[in-house]
């Protein structure tokens, strides 16, 4: 999932440099969503590990 986030961030940066506003906005939005999903899953994994002990 982290790879998808990085991929969409790179696409957003390239599209922003080339001036494709709609594509850059969509890619940045997808990257943000994937980042937060990854962050939530990471925190849940940490909590699960701590509670197991």
MIMIFI-216062 format. One line per 5 residues: number of its first residue (from 1); their letters; for each residue x, y, z of C-alpha. Coordinates in steps of 0.1 Angstrom, whole numbers. Example, Ala and Ser with C-alpha at 12.3 -4.5 7.8 and 13.67 -1.06 7.14 Angstrom:
<fizas>
1> AS> 123/-45/78 ~ 137/-11/71
</fizas>
This chain:
<fizas>
1> XXXXX> 0/0/0 ~ 29/23/7 ~ 41/17/-29 ~ 8/29/-42 ~ 10/61/-21
6> XXXXX> 45/68/-34 ~ 34/61/-70 ~ 5/85/-68 ~ 26/112/-51 ~ 52/109/-80
11> XXXXX> 24/111/-106 ~ 9/142/-89 ~ 43/159/-88 ~ 50/151/-125 ~ 15/162/-135
16> XXXXX> 18/194/-114 ~ 51/203/-131 ~ 36/197/-165 ~ 6/217/-157 ~ -21/191/-157
21> XXXXX> -42/204/-128 ~ -70/179/-128 ~ -47/149/-130 ~ -24/163/-103 ~ -53/170/-80
26> XXXXX> -68/136/-84 ~ -34/119/-79 ~ -27/139/-48 ~ -61/131/-34 ~ -56/94/-40
31> XXXXX> -21/96/-24 ~ -35/113/7 ~ -63/87/11 ~ -38/58/7 ~ -14/75/31
36> XXXXX> -41/78/58 ~ -52/42/53 ~ -16/31/56 ~ -12/52/87 ~ -43/37/104
41> XXXXX> -32/1/96 ~ 2/8/110 ~ -12/22/142 ~ -36/-8/145 ~ -7/-32/140
46> XXXXX> 13/-14/167 ~ -16/-16/191 ~ -22/-53/183 ~ 15/-60/190 ~ 15/-41/223
51> XXX> -18/-57/235 ~ -5/-92/227 ~ 23/-90/252
</fizas>
